[in-house]
């Protein structure tokens, strides 16, 4: 091989190495990051979303909301794809501006989505121009009402609008509990205590049949064996606010699925504290395919009570509880 050929091959290898390094440098899809951002419509300069409390106050929006940096997983659709693409390869402290075209944001405006419906489908209190209504599973806003007919626009309010995002990458998140808490805050808009535990559980696994023991053409009978495996559980503290949260009530299974996939846990348990004694119970339910039954031994519970100084009979208490249970 000539010296020129060797030199060319060396140059190609250097370029490939540099390209490979560039592809893995900086923040990548799947990374957890804390992000500050504000988004406006390009033409109307209308606020779309922000993490800045001062901007929200100036615009007079979100009086009941808490504003602050948000935790996202890059590449999981937590922000528009055009913004994600701009962040890939960036570093903590970087900032940028991205214009998301309408087609990739809230869609183009569709005249066919402005339809005439019976006014009887709209609650009386919402029969006025500008009212937001839900009709036959679709959300829209009332344009006009004439007689018994209403003209309703079912386009997204921001349909046809290009959106400009300004963002700053504050930090990358490595702590798993912080990742979990940040995702929950993004999904539900509330801070909850979370923790991880690894537990040993028994499960049934299929046993591979011994082919040497099978006669020709014989189908093996499925056999199982009980084995001990380690499972990691994400515990989420249940609060009254959580049980009343609309996003949680309507989408807890989807939220649990995302948490399971993005945090790599086997199951999720929502756990509630009962009373002031610090006793924890699985009253909040279990997510990720686990049951939520509570098995209480009444007689044992009574025996565990300190009744020495009380004028009561333990056997009578058990009998009364059994009568109530029946």
Helices and strands as residue ranges (DSSP letters): H 3-24, E 32-41, E 47-50, H 53-59, E 70-73, H 81-87, E 95-100, G 102-104, G 111-113, E 114-118, G 119-121, G 124-126, E 132-135, E 138-146, E 149-153, E 163-172, H 176-188, E 194-207, G 211-213, E 223-237, H 240-244, H 246-263, E 267-274, E 279-281, G 282-284, E 286-287, H 298-304, H 314-325
